[in-house]
Amino acid sequence: MTISLEKRGVSCVAELLEKDAPRTCEAVWGALPLGGDAYHAKYARNEVYTMVERFAEEEVGLENPTVTPIPGDVVYFSFPGGMLDRAFKEEKNIHGLPGVIDLAIFYGRNNLLLNGDVGWVPGNVYATIVDGLDRMAEACNDVWRSGAVGERLVYRRHGS
C-alpha cells in the first residue's frame, strides 16, 4: 500500500500485516483508495491521520491492538459518533456521520494513545511502513510545524 501526503509530494510504502490483523487488512484493502484532510495529533504525539466514513460491512473489532505505536506503525481506529465531542466533529465536518474511521501513521517514538476525555484508545496495527519512513517522517513533522491546511493523507494500492 502507498501512503501519501499529496500537497507535500511525499509517499511511503507500507506492508499489510495480514497474519496479525486479517480482518482490518481485508476491510482497508477492499476500500482503497481512501483519504481525506490530513491532521496532526494533539495528544498521541508523532501521528498524522485522516478520518473517513465507515467502509466495512461489519465493524472489524480489535485485533493486533496497541496503545503505544512505534515509528512506522499504520493504525486503524473506529470511533462511534458518541465518542467524539461536538466541537471536534464540527471542526472536521463529520458531525452528520454515525461514526468514523481514523487511519493513522506514526512517524516517531514515544507515542501514547491516551485521551483525556475517554482514557486509553487502542488501535489496530494493520500495516508497517517498509520504505520511505524517513522522508514521510520529515513531511509529517512539517505538518506539525507548518500546519495541515490543504494537505491530504491518501492510502492507495501500491502501483496504482
ZITA-V251635 format. One record per residue. SS is DSSP state (@ for helix, = for strand, . for the rest). D_LAST is the distance of its C-alpha to the last C-alpha in Angstrom with 1 decimal. Layout:
BEGIN
SS D_LAST
SS D_LAST
END
This chain:
BEGIN
. 9.2
= 8.7
= 11.5
= 12.4
= 15.7
. 14.7
. 18.2
. 18.9
. 15.8
= 15.5
= 12.9
= 13.5
= 12.2
= 13.9
= 15.1
= 16.0
. 19.8
. 20.0
. 23.7
. 24.7
. 23.0
@ 21.9
@ 22.4
@ 20.5
@ 17.5
@ 17.6
@ 18.0
@ 15.2
@ 12.6
@ 13.9
@ 13.7
. 10.2
. 9.2
= 12.6
= 14.4
= 17.6
= 20.4
. 20.7
= 24.1
= 25.9
. 28.1
. 31.9
. 33.3
. 30.8
. 30.7
. 27.5
= 24.9
= 22.3
= 21.1
= 20.0
= 21.5
= 20.0
= 21.8
. 22.4
. 19.9
. 21.4
. 24.0
. 26.2
. 26.4
. 25.3
. 28.2
. 28.7
. 27.4
. 27.2
= 28.6
= 29.6
. 31.6
. 31.3
. 27.6
. 27.2
. 25.0
. 21.4
= 21.8
= 19.2
= 21.4
= 21.5
= 24.7
= 26.0
= 28.7
= 31.1
@ 32.2
@ 35.7
@ 34.5
. 33.3
. 36.1
@ 36.5
@ 36.1
@ 32.8
@ 31.4
@ 32.7
@ 31.4
. 27.8
. 28.4
. 27.9
. 31.6
. 31.2
. 29.0
. 30.6
= 28.4
= 25.1
= 22.5
= 22.3
= 19.2
= 20.4
= 20.0
= 23.2
. 23.6
. 27.3
. 30.3
. 33.0
. 31.1
. 33.1
. 32.0
= 35.3
= 35.7
. 39.2
. 39.2
. 38.1
= 38.2
= 35.8
. 32.2
. 30.5
= 26.7
= 24.6
= 23.0
= 19.9
= 17.9
= 18.9
= 17.4
= 17.6
= 16.5
. 17.2
@ 19.7
@ 22.2
@ 20.3
@ 19.0
@ 22.6
@ 24.0
@ 21.8
@ 22.7
@ 26.3
@ 26.1
@ 25.0
@ 28.3
@ 30.4
@ 29.2
. 27.9
. 24.9
. 25.7
. 22.8
. 20.3
= 17.3
= 15.7
= 12.2
= 10.5
= 6.8
. 5.7
. 5.6
. 3.8
. 0.0
END
